[in-house]
Amino acid sequence: MSFSVDKTYKVGDTVRYETFTGELRTVKVTEKDEEAVNGVSGFNGTDVHTLQPVWGYDDQIIRVFCNEKGRWKC
């Protein structure tokens, strides 16, 4: 059986993603970018732990916390 997580998000949502080095980050999204680098969609945001600005690709996302629903998406 295949299980997929809903990875759609909006500005203001929180995403959990894995960097190319394997680091896990939790980020409050401040901007969505349909062509972040070389036409690949991504996001900009603030790391909730370090408060540093970060960016990532949408395909790196592993979880999304939806502010509207007040919970992590399944």
N, C-alpha and C positions, 0 to 999 in steps of 0.2 A: 504494500500500500504506500502511495506517495503522499507526503504531507507538505503543503506549502503555506508560508506565512504571508499575510497581506502586508506588502511593503509600501503601499501608497501613503503619502504623507503630505502635509501642508506646512507652510511657514508657521512657526510657533509650536509645532509638534516636536517630540524628542525622538531621535533615532539612536539605535545601538548598532555600531558597525565595526567590522574588522579591517584593520589596515593591511597593506601588503606585507608588513613585517610580522603580522599576527597579533598586534596590540588591539585590545578592545577599547572602544571609546563610546561614551554616551554624550550626545550632542543635542543642544537646543537649536533647531533649524532657524536661520535668519534669512535665508535666500535659497530658492530653487533655481537651478541653471540647466536648461535643456541641452546646452552644448558646452559643458564645463571645460573639457579638453578634447580636442579632436572629434567633436561631434557626439561625445558620450555625455549623458545626463548626470548631474550631480547636485551637490548642495554645499552651502557655506553655513557655518554655525559657530556656537561657543561651547567648548568642552565644559560640561557641568561640574567637573571636579577641579580643573585647573583654571577655568575661566579664560583660557586662551582661544583665539580664533583658529578654526580648523576647516578643512574641506574634505569631501570624499565623493566617491562615485555611487550612484544609486545601486549598482550591482554589489556593493560591499555591505549594504544594509542587511542586518539579520533580525531586527525587531523594530517596531514603531509604537511609541506611546502616543495615542490620539487624545489630544486635549478635549475635544468635543465629547468623547465617550468616557474620558477619565480612566482609561485602562490601556494596557498593552493589547495590540491587535493580535488576532489569531490567524 
